[in-house]
């Protein structure tokens, strides 16, 4: 599934990867969230996550994120399994930056299970559940230009209709 709007992003638990593009595509960051939309908005819209706000020595430059991919799994309703999946996401996707979230003991125990690790590795090597494609700054500018032009056309038409009403 490909989407182009944050509002279409699901709200449930998931592992996610932020992909950057500076001429080459790379995994900039992997994270996990009980609420995927809220976490992605914290990184890319509000920019108040520790990774995006510069609270760490290395951070996410949201202007360079071109895609968000996410993986859902029935086990992720358990926060410890979600955290264990995050450990595997770091190993499989090899991001430039990983979540610095403290991994609980129960999550480490789940990750120690070879069956779980194999299942998560297969999940992360397969197609993600979905992808959010982010427009570049140039594409955003083009969209704003088209929108401004359309608003001007609508204002002209509204003025014409109001003039017609006054001339009756």
C-alpha positions in Angstrom: 0.0 0.0 0.0 1.3 3.4 -1.0 0.0 6.6 0.6 0.9 10.2 0.2 -0.7 11.8 3.2 0.1 11.5 6.9 -3.6 11.6 7.7 -3.8 8.2 5.8 -1.2 6.7 8.1 -2.5 4.0 10.4 -2.5 4.6 14.2 -1.7 1.1 15.5 1.5 -0.4 16.7 4.3 -0.9 14.1 8.0 -0.9 13.3 8.9 1.8 10.9 11.9 3.1 8.9 12.5 6.6 7.7 14.3 6.6 4.4 16.5 9.5 3.3 17.6 10.3 -0.2 20.6 12.5 -1.0 21.2 10.9 -4.4 21.2 7.4 -2.9 18.4 5.8 -0.8 19.3 4.9 2.7 17.7 3.9 6.0 18.1 7.0 8.2 16.3 5.8 11.3 14.3 2.8 12.6 11.8 3.1 15.4 8.8 1.4 17.0 5.6 3.0 18.1 2.4 1.9 19.7 0.8 4.7 17.6 2.6 4.9 14.3 1.0 8.1 13.0 1.8 9.9 16.3 5.5 8.8 16.2 5.9 9.8 12.5 4.3 13.2 13.1 6.7 13.7 16.1 9.6 13.2 13.7 8.4 14.9 10.5 5.7 17.4 11.4 6.0 18.6 15.0 9.7 17.7 15.0 9.6 17.3 18.7 11.0 13.8 19.0 14.4 13.6 20.6 15.8 12.5 17.3 14.3 15.3 15.3 14.7 18.1 17.9 18.5 17.8 18.2 18.4 16.4 21.7 21.1 13.9 20.7 24.5 14.2 19.1 23.1 12.8 15.8 19.6 13.4 14.7 17.0 13.1 11.9 16.8 15.9 9.3 13.2 15.7 8.4 13.7 17.7 5.2 15.6 14.8 3.8 13.1 12.0 4.6 11.5 10.8 1.3 9.7 7.7 2.5 8.4 6.1 5.6 7.9 2.3 5.5 6.2 0.4 8.2 5.7 -3.3 9.2 2.7 -4.5 11.2 2.5 -7.8 13.0 -0.1 -9.3 15.3 2.5 -9.7 18.1 3.1 -6.0 18.2 0.1 -5.4 20.4 2.5 -6.6 23.1 4.9 -3.7 23.7 7.7 -6.0 24.7 7.3 -7.9 21.4 7.3 -4.6 19.6 10.6 -3.6 21.3 12.1 -7.0 20.5 11.1 -6.4 16.9 12.9 -3.0 17.1 16.1 -4.8 18.0 15.8 -7.0 14.9 14.9 -4.0 12.7 18.2 -2.4 13.7 20.0 -5.6 12.7 18.2 -6.2 9.4 17.8 -2.6 8.1 21.1 -1.2 9.4 19.9 2.4 9.9 22.2 5.4 10.2 20.4 6.1 13.5 18.5 3.8 15.8 16.0 4.5 18.5 17.8 5.1 21.9 14.8 3.7 23.8 15.7 1.6 26.8 14.9 -2.1 25.9 13.2 -3.8 28.8 14.3 -7.3 30.1 11.1 -8.9 28.8 11.8 -7.6 25.3 15.3 -9.0 25.4 13.9 -12.4 26.5 11.5 -12.4 23.5 14.4 -11.4 21.2 16.4 -14.3 22.5 13.9 -16.7 21.0 15.3 -18.0 17.7 11.8 -18.5 16.2 10.8 -14.9 17.0 14.1 -13.6 15.5 13.5 -15.6 12.3 9.9 -14.5 12.0 10.9 -10.8 12.5 13.8 -11.1 10.1 11.5 -12.5 7.4 8.9 -9.8 8.1 11.5 -7.0 7.7 13.2 -8.5 4.6 9.8 -8.7 3.0 7.6 -6.0 1.6 6.5 -3.5 4.3 2.8 -3.2 5.2 2.8 0.2 3.7 4.8 3.2 2.5 4.2 6.9 2.9 5.9 8.8 0.1 7.0 12.3 1.1 7.2 15.1 -1.5 10.5 16.9 -2.0 10.6 20.7 -1.1 10.4 21.4 -4.9 7.3 19.2 -5.2 5.7 21.0 -2.2 6.5 24.3 -3.8 4.8 23.2 -7.1 1.8 22.0 -5.2 1.5 25.3 -3.3 1.8 27.2 -6.6 -1.0 25.2 -8.2 -3.1 25.6 -5.0 -2.5 29.4 -5.0 -3.5 29.6 -8.7 -6.7 27.6 -8.0 -7.6 29.8 -5.1 -7.2 32.9 -7.3 -9.5 31.4 -9.9 -12.1 30.6 -7.3 -11.8 34.1 -5.9 -12.3 35.6 -9.3 -15.4 33.4 -9.9 -16.8 34.3 -6.5 -16.3 38.0 -7.2 -18.2 37.5 -10.5 -21.1 35.8 -8.8 -21.3 38.5 -6.1 -21.3 41.2 -8.8 -24.1 39.4 -10.6 -26.1 39.3 -7.4 -25.6 43.0 -6.8 -26.7 43.9 -10.3 -30.1 42.2 -10.0 
